[in-house]
């Protein structure tokens, strides 16, 4: 027995919408791509496309899982970032488009430097930042650390998956870091503890709390990385931070208070402050 793809996708949309999934139309289509191995071009060229009922049943099974607020990326097991594919699970933060601005700024700087550039990615998680920089900058030698050993397992798998050459090791911030770097890049936990309960279920329940919670003011890790990072950053080195939309003044103030110079704030596509860069004299 065959089932019309357009009918089953419409059914999925209705189920996800009813469950309160914000991106119900997008997610129903992405799950269809994942299960049916189709693309939009082929689908639009063949609006009467059908799939076997058992595949349709499998699709609706996954739709049911998504309706329970399990993140789409945990169902498919991957997320695209900077044109690369990354494995994700409940042990790492799902790579987000906003973070691409952080990587793009770091890459622009690294490529402008003559010779090799030693890069440290602090709080690496899935490894998406470190691996993207390694793959897209021929002159970058990248090291990445994380406190979570489970996250590092995923990061190392992504390193192999993307044929990158990043060095990973476990460290509570700079505890096990032994050398200086030209660039420190970080997307640390920056959500205020009191705001965590207001996050979407997909994030609040299914993503690692240690990758989200930035303490009562959301600034705990910026303070520590800015202060401790100075001794691990070479003269004229640059630090790159991703920040929350409301941290465009507080994080620069932390950097200024720790003696950094040339502090700049960059906005994302939504017009929110998203990246801060600063240099060490």
FITI-649177 format. One record per residue: x, y, z of N, C-alpha, C in turn. Coordinates in steps of 0.05 Angstrom, whole numbers, padded with zeros to 5 digits, always signed. Atoms other than C-alpha are relative to their C-alpha. Layout:
! residues N
XYZXYZXYZ/...
***
This chain:
! residues 281
+00017-00024+00000+00000+00000+00000+00018+00025+00000/-00016-00025+00002+00026+00069-00019-00016+00024+00012/+00012-00023-00012+00013+00135+00015+00010+00025-00013/-00009-00025+00012+00015+00205-00016+00017+00016+00020/-00018-00015-00017+00073+00244+00012-00013+00026+00009/+00012-00026-00007+00035+00310+00010-00021-00004+00022/+00021+00005-00020-00021+00279+00052+00012-00006+00027/-00013+00008-00026+00025+00250+00105+00014+00024+00012/-00013-00024-00011+00064+00315+00111-00021+00019+00011/+00021-00017-00011-00001+00354+00120-00010-00010+00027/+00009+00012-00025-00022+00305+00174+00021+00006+00022/-00021-00006-00019+00046+00315+00207-00001+00029+00010/+00001-00028-00007+00040+00390+00205-00022+00005+00021/+00023-00004-00018-00028+00387+00239+00007-00011+00028/-00007+00012-00026-00001+00341+00294+00020+00017+00015/-00021-00016-00013+00060+00384+00308-00011+00027+00008/+00013-00025-00007+00019+00448+00307-00017-00002+00025/+00017+00005-00023-00030+00419+00356+00016-00004+00025/-00018+00005-00023+00028+00399+00401+00015+00025+00009/-00013-00025-00007+00053+00471+00402+00028+00003-00010/-00027-00002+00012+00116+00460+00360+00000+00025-00017/+00000-00026+00013+00134+00530+00336+00005-00003-00030/-00007+00003+00028+00166+00509+00270-00012-00026-00011/+00013+00025+00008+00115+00455+00255+00002-00006-00030/-00001+00005+00029+00116+00464+00179+00029-00007-00008/-00028+00006+00006+00192+00465+00175+00008-00028+00010/-00008+00025-00011+00201+00406+00221-00014-00024-00013/+00013+00022+00014+00149+00363+00186+00013-00006-00026/-00014+00004+00025+00186+00374+00121+00027-00012+00004/-00027+00011-00005+00255+00361+00150-00001-00029+00008/+00004+00028-00007+00230+00296+00180-00006-00017-00025/+00006+00014+00025+00202+00277+00112+00025-00004-00017/-00026+00003+00014+00270+00290+00080+00016-00023+00013/-00016+00019-00015+00302+00248+00134-00010-00029-00004/+00011+00027+00002+00255+00188+00129-00003-00009-00029/+00006+00007+00027+00236+00189+00056+00023+00004-00020/-00024-00006+00017+00304+00212+00028-00009+00015-00025/+00010-00017+00022+00270+00265-00015+00011+00028+00003/-00006-00028-00001+00284+00337-00032-00023+00016-00012/+00022-00017+00008+00239+00396-00047-00004+00000-00030/+00001-00001+00029+00256+00398-00121-00015-00025-00011/+00012+00025+00009+00237+00325-00131-00030-00001+00008/+00028+00000-00010+00174+00334-00089-00018+00018-00017/+00017-00018+00016+00149+00394-00128-00003-00009-00029/+00002+00011+00027+00164+00360-00194-00019-00024-00002/+00017+00024-00001+00123+00300-00172-00019+00003+00023/+00019-00005-00022+00065+00325-00129-00016-00025+00008/+00014+00024-00007+00034+00255-00131+00019-00022+00010/-00020+00019-00010+00096+00223-00101-00012-00016+00023/+00009+00017-00021+00081+00164-00057+00023-00015+00014/-00020+00017-00014+00118+00122-00005-00015-00024+00012/+00013+00023-00013+00104+00053+00024-00012+00007+00027/+00014-00006-00026+00057+00053+00084+00019-00004+00023/-00018+00004-00023+00111+00025+00129+00019+00023+00004/-00017-00024-00003+00155+00085+00114-00016+00024+00010/+00018-00021-00010+00096+00131+00126-00005-00004+00030/+00004+00006-00028+00084+00096+00192+00025+00008+00017/-00025-00008-00013+00157+00106+00211+00002+00030+00003/-00001-00029+00000+00152+00179+00193-00018+00011+00022/+00018-00010-00020+00091+00190+00237+00009-00008+00028/-00011+00008-00026+00126+00153+00293+00020+00022+00009/-00020-00021-00006+00182+00205+00290-00014+00026+00005/+00016-00025-00004+00131+00261+00284-00011+00000+00029/+00010+00003-00027+00101+00235+00349+00022+00006+00021/-00022-00005-00018+00169+00238+00382+00006+00030+00000/-00004-00029+00002+00179+00310+00357-00022+00015+00015/+00022-00013-00014+00110+00328+00384+00003-00001+00030/-00005+00002-00029+00134+00307+00453+00022+00020+00008/-00020-00021-00004+00185+00365+00447+00029-00010+00000/-00028+00009+00005+00246+00322+00433+00010+00017-00023/-00010-00016+00022+00290+00367+00390+00003-00015-00026/-00002+00013+00026+00289+00352+00316+00028-00012-00004/-00028+00009+00005+00365+00346+00315+00007-00025+00016/-00005+00025-00015+00363+00292+00369-00013-00023-00014/+00013+00022+00014+00316+00252+00325+00016-00007-00025/-00016+00006+00025+00358+00259+00261+00029-00006+00007/-00027+00005-00008+00423+00258+00300+00021+00019-00011/-00020-00018+00012+00455+00316+00263-00011+00028-00003/+00007-00028+00005+00456+00391+00251+00021+00012-00018/-00018-00014+00018+00487+00431+00195+00010+00026+00012/-00012-00025-00011+00534+00487+00215+00024+00007-00018/-00022-00010+00017+00580+00529+00170+00005-00019-00024/-00002+00017+00023+00565+00481+00113+00010-00028+00006/-00010+00027-00009+00589+00420+00153-00022-00014+00016/+00019+00015-00016+00549+00365+00186+00012-00009+00027/-00010+00007-00027+00555+00353+00261-00020-00018+00014/+00016+00018-00016+00531+00296+00303-00008+00015+00026/+00009-00012-00026+00490+00319+00363-00017-00020+00015/+00018+00015-00017+00456+00287+00422-00004+00017+00026/+00007-00014-00025+00434+00305+00493+00024+00009+00016/-00024-00007-00015+00506+00314+00515+00013+00026-00009/-00011-00025+00011+00520+00376+00473-00022+00020-00008/+00018-00021+00009+00487+00442+00456-00003-00003-00031/+00005+00001+00029+00456+00440+00386+00012+00025-00013/-00011-00024+00014+00496+00486+00339-00022+00017-00011/+00020-00019+00010+00457+00548+00322+00011+00020-00020/-00008-00018+00021+00459+00596+00264+00013+00025+00012/-00011-00024-00012+00474+00655+00311+00030-00004+00004/-00028+00005-00006+00541+00622+00328+00017+00001-00025/-00016-00003+00025+00562+00624+00255+00013+00027-00002/-00011-00027+00000+00573+00699+00264+00026+00000+00015/-00024+00002-00016+00624+00683+00318+00023-00012-00016/-00020+00015+00016+00660+00634+00272+00009+00017-00023/-00007-00017+00023+00658+00681+00212+00019+00022+00008/-00017-00021-00009+00689+00737+00252+00028-00011+00006/-00026+00012-00007+00744+00691+00278+00015-00007-00025/-00013+00009+00025+00758+00663+00208+00011+00025-00015/-00010-00024+00014+00763+00733+00178+00026+00010+00012/-00025-00010-00013+00815+00753+00229+00023-00020-00005/-00022+00020+00003+00855+00687+00225+00011+00001-00028/-00009-00001+00028+00858+00691+00149+00016+00025-00006/-00015-00025+00005+00885+00762+00154+00028-00001+00011/-00026+00002-00013+00945+00739+00194+00019-00016-00017/-00020+00015+00014+01009+00717+00160+00012-00021+00018/-00011+00021-00017+01034+00651+00185-00021-00015+00015/+00019+00017-00015+01003+00599+00230-00011+00015+00025/+00014-00012-00022+00953+00620+00283-00009-00022+00019/+00009+00019-00021+00944+00580+00348-00027+00010+00012/+00028-00007-00008+00870+00579+00366-00008-00018+00023/+00011+00016-00022+00838+00556+00432-00030+00005+00000/+00029-00001-00002+00763+00541+00432-00007-00009+00028/+00007+00006-00028+00739+00545+00504-00030-00006+00002/+00027+00010-00002+00675+00507+00522-00010-00010-00027/+00004+00007+00029+00675+00471+00455-00026-00015-00005/+00025+00015+00005+00613+00426+00464+00003-00020-00022/+00000+00018+00023+00600+00391+00398+00025+00002-00017/-00024-00004+00015+00665+00419+00371-00005+00016-00026/+00007-00013+00026+00628+00458+00316+00017+00025-00006/-00016-00025+00004+00667+00523+00327+00029-00008-00008/-00028+00007+00005+00736+00491+00330+00004-00014-00027/-00002+00015+00025+00724+00443+00273-00005+00017-00025/+00005-00019+00022+00695+00497+00228+00024+00017-00006/-00024-00016+00003+00755+00541+00240+00023-00016-00012/-00022+00018+00011+00803+00483+00227-00004-00006-00029/+00006+00007+00028+00768+00464+00162+00002+00023-00019/+00002-00023+00017+00761+00534+00136+00024+00019+00001/-00024-00017-00002+00828+00565+00156+00025-00018-00002/-00024+00017+00005+00890+00532+00127+00022+00007+00020/-00022-00008-00018+00935+00572+00175-00007-00002+00029/+00008+00003-00028+00897+00554+00239+00008-00027+00011/-00006+00024-00015+00923+00504+00289-00018+00001+00025/+00022-00003-00019+00863+00491+00334+00001-00021+00022/+00003+00017-00024+00858+00464+00405-00027+00007+00012/+00026-00005-00012+00791+00456+00440-00003-00015+00026/+00003+00013-00026+00772+00441+00512-00029+00003+00009/+00026+00000-00012+00709+00426+00551+00002-00014+00027/+00000+00013-00026+00694+00407+00623-00014-00028-00002/+00016+00025+00003+00645+00352+00600+00014-00021-00017/-00013+00021+00015+00678+00287+00581-00020-00012-00021/+00019+00010+00019+00613+00265+00547-00001+00018-00025/+00000-00019+00023+00614+00328+00504+00025-00005-00017/-00025+00004+00015+00686+00313+00484-00001-00025-00017/+00004+00024+00017+00666+00244+00460-00014+00007-00026/+00014-00009+00024+00617+00277+00412+00018+00017-00018/-00018-00018+00015+00668+00330+00392+00021-00016-00016/-00020+00016+00013+00720+00278+00375-00012-00016-00023/+00014+00013+00022+00670+00240+00333-00005+00019-00023/+00004-00021+00020+00654+00304+00296+00026+00007-00014/-00026-00006+00011+00728+00317+00286+00007-00021-00022/-00005+00022+00019+00735+00249+00251-00020+00002-00023/+00021-00002+00021+00669+00258+00213+00006+00021-00021/-00006-00023+00019+00692+00324+00183+00029+00001-00009/-00028+00002+00009+00764+00301+00172+00016+00025+00009/-00014-00023-00011+00789+00358+00216+00024-00010+00017/-00025+00007-00014+00853+00360+00257+00002+00016+00026/+00001-00015-00025+00831+00393+00323+00010-00018+00022/-00009+00014-00024+00865+00373+00388-00020+00006+00022/+00019-00003-00021+00814+00361+00443+00010-00011+00027/-00006+00011-00026+00824+00353+00518-00019+00011+00021/+00018-00008-00022+00784+00358+00583+00014+00020+00017/-00011-00021-00018+00794+00420+00625-00023+00016+00012/+00019-00018-00013+00754+00461+00675+00010+00028-00006/-00011-00024+00011+00765+00525+00636+00030-00003-00005/-00028+00001+00007+00840+00538+00636+00017-00019+00018/-00014+00017-00020+00857+00487+00690+00022-00017-00012/-00020+00018+00013+00894+00440+00642+00013+00012-00025/-00012-00014+00023+00915+00492+00590+00028+00008+00008/-00028-00004-00007+00991+00498+00588+00015+00020-00017/-00015-00018+00018+01009+00545+00531-00017+00025-00006/+00014-00024+00009+00991+00612+00501-00010-00003-00028/+00012+00002+00026+00948+00623+00440-00003+00028-00012/+00004-00025+00014+00939+00677+00387-00029+00009+00001/+00029-00005+00000+00863+00671+00389-00013-00018+00021/+00017+00015-00017+00815+00649+00443-00029+00006-00009/+00027-00003+00009+00744+00637+00419-00018-00016+00018/+00018+00014-00019+00685+00618+00463-00029+00008-00003/+00029-00004-00002+00610+00609+00464-00007-00013+00027/+00004+00011-00027+00604+00599+00540-00030+00000+00008/+00028-00002-00011+00540+00587+00580-00006+00029+00008/+00005-00028-00007+00507+00655+00585-00029+00007+00006/+00028-00005-00007+00434+00647+00604-00002+00003+00030/+00003-00004-00029+00414+00674+00672-00016-00024+00011/+00013+00024-00013+00394+00618+00720-00030+00003+00001/+00029-00005-00003+00325+00649+00732-00015-00002-00026/+00013+00001+00026+00311+00650+00658-00002-00028-00013/-00001+00027+00012+00324+00576+00645-00028-00013-00001/+00026+00012-00002+00254+00556+00667-00019+00010-00022/+00017-00011+00021+00224+00601+00613+00008-00008-00028/-00008+00009+00027+00262+00569+00556-00019-00021-00011/+00016+00020+00013+00228+00524+00506+00007-00027+00011/-00005+00026-00011+00220+00452+00529+00023-00015-00014/-00021+00013+00016+00266+00429+00473+00028+00006+00011/-00025-00009-00010+00322+00469+00504+00002-00006+00030/-00001+00002-00030+00305+00469+00579+00003-00029+00009/+00000+00028-00009+00294+00394+00584+00021-00017-00014/-00015+00019+00016+00335+00363+00529+00029+00009-00008/-00027-00008+00005+00399+00404+00523+00015+00002+00027/-00014+00002-00025+00455+00400+00575+00000+00027+00016/+00003-00024-00017+00444+00449+00633+00027+00014+00002/-00026-00013-00004+00519+00461+00641+00008+00017-00024/-00006-00016+00024+00521+00489+00570-00018+00025-00002/+00019-00022+00002+00465+00538+00585+00003+00020+00023/+00003-00016-00024+00469+00564+00657+00025+00017+00005/-00022-00019-00004+00513+00626+00663-00001+00013+00028/+00002-00010-00027+00496+00637+00737-00022+00022+00002/+00022-00019-00005+00450+00690+00767-00001+00023-00020/+00000-00022+00018+00473+00745+00720+00007-00007-00029/-00007+00009+00027+00492+00703+00660+00029+00007-00008/-00027-00010+00007+00563+00731+00664+00023-00016+00012/-00020+00014-00015+00600+00680+00706+00024-00008-00017/-00022+00011+00016+00641+00649+00649+00015+00022-00015/-00014-00022+00012+00656+00715+00615+00021+00012+00019/-00017-00011-00021+00686+00741+00680+00025-00018+00003/-00023+00019-00004+00729+00678+00689+00018-00001-00024/-00016+00003+00024+00751+00671+00617+00016+00026-00006/-00014-00025+00005+00768+00745+00610+00023+00004+00019/-00021-00004-00020+00808+00746+00675+00022-00021-00004/-00020+00021+00001+00843+00678+00670+00013-00001-00028/-00009+00003+00028+00850+00681+00594+00023+00018-00007/-00022-00018+00007+00899+00739+00595+00027-00014+00000/-00026+00013-00001+00957+00694+00615+00003-00021-00021/-00001+00020+00021+00939+00645+00560-00003+00012-00028/+00002-00015+00026+00933+00698+00505+00026+00015-00005/-00026-00014+00006+00996+00722+00471-00004+00030-00004/+00001-00029+00005+01012+00795+00463-00012+00005-00027/+00015-00007+00025+00967+00826+00410-00019-00022-00008/+00020+00021+00006+00923+00764+00414-00028+00011+00002/+00028-00009+00002+00848+00769+00403-00018-00021+00014/+00020+00018-00011+00790+00740+00443-00027+00005-00013/+00026-00002+00014+00723+00726+00410-00021-00014+00018/+00022+00011-00016+00659+00716+00451-00027+00001-00016/+00029-00003+00006+00588+00699+00431-00013+00009+00025/+00014-00011-00023+00541+00737+00477-00030-00002-00004/+00029-00002+00001+00467+00740+00494-00008+00027-00011/+00010-00025+00013+00424+00793+00460+00001+00024+00018/+00001-00023-00019+00424+00836+00524+00027+00004+00014/-00026-00001-00013+00499+00830+00540+00020+00017-00016/-00017-00016+00017+00526+00880+00489+00014+00023+00015/-00014-00020-00016+00547+00928+00545+00014-00013+00023/-00012+00013-00024+00561+00882+00604+00026-00015-00007/-00024+00015+00007+00611+00836+00569+00023+00018-00008/-00022-00019+00006+00651+00893+00538+00011+00013+00025/-00009-00012-00025+00654+00924+00607+00018-00018+00016/-00017+00020-00013+00682+00860+00635+00028-00001-00013/-00025+00001+00015+00735+00858+00581+00017+00026+00005/-00015-00025-00006+00753+00931+00592+00011+00000+00028/-00009+00001-00027+00758+00920+00666+00024-00019+00004/-00023+00018-00002+00809+00865+00653+00023+00008-00019/-00023-00011+00014+00853+00909+00610+00001-00006-00030/+00000+00006+00029+00832+00888+00539-00005+00026-00015/+00002-00024+00016+00833+00939+00483-00016-00006-00026/+00014+00003+00026+00798+00951+00416-00024-00018+00001/+00024+00017-00004+00733+00922+00441-00022+00008-00020/+00021-00004+00020+00680+00914+00387-00023-00019+00004/+00024+00016-00002+00609+00889+00386-00013-00003-00028/+00012+00005+00026+00576+00857+00325-00028-00011+00004/+00028+00008-00002+00502+00847+00313-00006-00024-00019/+00008+00023+00017+00469+00784+00284-00021+00010-00020/+00018-00007+00021+00419+00782+00227-00027+00012+00011/+00025-00011-00012+00362+00799+00275+00005+00028+00013/-00006-00026-00011+00398+00863+00297+00007-00001+00029/-00008+00002-00028+00417+00836+00366+00030-00002+00003/-00029+00003-00006+00486+00843+00396+00005-00030+00004/-00005+00029+00000+00517+00774+00386+00029-00008+00004/-00028+00007-00002+00593+00776+00383+00016+00024+00011/-00019-00020-00010+00646+00814+00422+00028-00009-00005/-00028+00006+00004+00719+00817+00403+00017+00021+00016/-00017-00018-00015+00776+00847+00443+00029-00010-00002/-00028+00007+00002+00852+00849+00440+00015+00003+00026/-00018-00003-00023+00907+00840+00491+00024+00016-00008/-00023-00016+00007+00961+00892+00493+00026-00015+00006/
***
